[in-house]
Amino acid sequence: MSDHISGPRALAEPMADITDVYAFPSPERPGHLVLVLNTLPFAPPSTLFSDGLVYRLRLRPLTAEGLDDPAPFATGALEFAFDCVFSDPGGGDGARGRGQEGVCTTPSGETVPFGVNDEQGCSGHGVRVFAGPRWDPFIMDAPAALKTIATGELAFTDPGSIYMDGKNVLSLVVEVDCEEVLDGLELVGVVAETLTRGKLNVRIERVGRPEVKNMMLAPKQFDPVNRDLEVRDLYNMEDAFQLAEGYLGAYRARLNANLAFWDGLDGKTDWPANGNGAHPLTEVVLADYLVVDAGKPYAEQGSFFEIERAARRGDRHETCGGRALNDDVMDTIFTLLVNAGNGPAIRDGVDQATKPASRTFPYLAPANPDPPVPPEHHH
């Protein structure tokens, strides 16, 4: 599950659990960047947003590092943040039918009010916002991936099946006019966060790329240093653009071990460790934000992680990078981890959503009125 249920705190407070983050140039409005923040795995179709959270999208400009640097980009101190908050779901008079209201604060401090479930979205100050339950666009055979970790053998089948297909998420879509709001910036890093709302904003979750926590940080059995440590809650509390020194050693030990496990699944080493035992992708993974070039045209397949790979080779990137809603990113990730692209694609047997996203705002398919019930809720 991309970032669904990614640690004890996410499990304890599903409303703050970010399931996925997407960033892509708008297919219908050139010059606009679309940011999507999905929360609440298995959202019922009538769910409203929490009035106790700040839903935050953060962008920072990126510059390419030298080829000898293990992390391909440096992030500038300049930041563009979009904060969305919501009214009390009770609606004051207790009538839920009144409709929930939200407010998006732009990087310049201007506010754009919007109504939840308004398919047209509300626009102002260079942004357009939609919020409401939608069909979960994430595609992956999660049980097969977990079986692969448990058995040490690739367990994907063709076809595979999307875990709990038809489930919903609470979706927040912010479409940004790059010229007006981002000063025309093109290459940016994107991360999404949920934080407590109030005088003290405590970060509960932060997400950049998919499956970093569940597939790369969660497994403990391969880690020779911290075999009993659950690192995901610690990782979630970090600033994605500026990791603190305190737990870096723990993250690196976990990633070096787990990335080596993935690499070995095909019986050969495609990512030889350096002299210190560090996996070549560890620092790239720790730079955990989507890398998107808003100046390039919208692309659906082959763009995810393309900018990072080009930077590693010292080449110019050719796509917009980022992550589109219909992009089968898990095949890209599994292939990268297992054979570095030096062999056949590693497919999980699932290539598209049953209800793919559209190319018009708000992009995600409408919520499933009768979503599947997650297994732990069966009685």
C-alpha positions, 0 to 999 in steps of 0.5 A: 500500500503506497503509503497507506497504514505506514506506521503505528501512528498512521494506524492509530489515526487513519484520518491523518494517514497520507496514502499517496502524493502526486505532482504533474503538469496539468494535462488540460491547462499548460503552465499549471502544476497539479498537486494531489494529497490523498488521506484516509485509507478505506474512506467511506463515500460520505466522509468529511475532512478533519478540522483538527489537521493542517493538510500541507503541500510543500515545494522547494526549488531544486538544483542538480548536484555534481555527479559524485554526489550520492543525492542528485539534487540540492534543495534551496531554502526558498519554500512554497507552502499550501496549507488547507484547513477545514471547518468542523464536520458537524457544521455547527448546528449538527446538520452534516448536510450543510456541506463542509468548508475549507480554506487554502492559504497560498505561499503569499498568504492569500486565502482561497475558500472552497466547498468540499465536494464541489467538482468545479473547484474554487479558484483564486490567487492563482490556485484552484482547489478541490476536496472530497472523497474519490476512488483510490487511484493507487495500483499495486498487488500489495499482498504479493509484495509483502509475500516477496519480503516474507519469503525472499522470492518474487511472488508477483503473478500475471495478472495480479490484483489491486488490493481491496480494489474500489476503496476510496480516499479523501482527496485534496487537489491543488492546481497552481499557476506556476507563473503567478504563484511559483515565480515561474519555477519549473524544477521543484521537489514536492512533499505532502504533510499532515500536521496537528492544527493549532498553536503547535503544529506537530507533523504526523505524516509526510510523504514524497515518493510511494512505498518508501516507508512500507517496502523500504523502511518497514521490513526489520529482518534484514537490518543487522543494526536495529533489528527490533526498531520500528523506524517509520514514525521517526521518519514521518516526523522529519522535515523531508527537505532537511533530515535531522542528524539524530536518526540518520544512521538508523535510516541508512542502516535500514535502507542499506539492508533492505535495498540490498535485499530487493537487489538480490531477488533476481540472484544477481547484484545490480547495485554494488555497495560502495566501500562503506557498505552503502547502497547506491540508492540510499541517499536518493531514497532519503531525498524523499520528495517527488521531483517534477519539472512543471515546464515539461508537458504532462506524461503518464508513463515513464516519467516517474523517477526519470529526472533522478535517473538522468541526474545520476547519469549526468544527462538532461532529463527528458520528461516532467518527472513527478508522478501522474495519477495513472502512472504504474509507478510500482513496476518502475520501482520494483524494476529499479530496485531488483535489476536497475533496469538491466533486465526484464521489467519486474511487474506486479501484474497490475497495470491500471486502475479499474477507474482510471483518472481523467485529464480534466479537473479534479482528475481523480475518479468519483468515489465508489458509493459501495467500497469494499470493507477492509478485512479488519472490519469484518465481524 
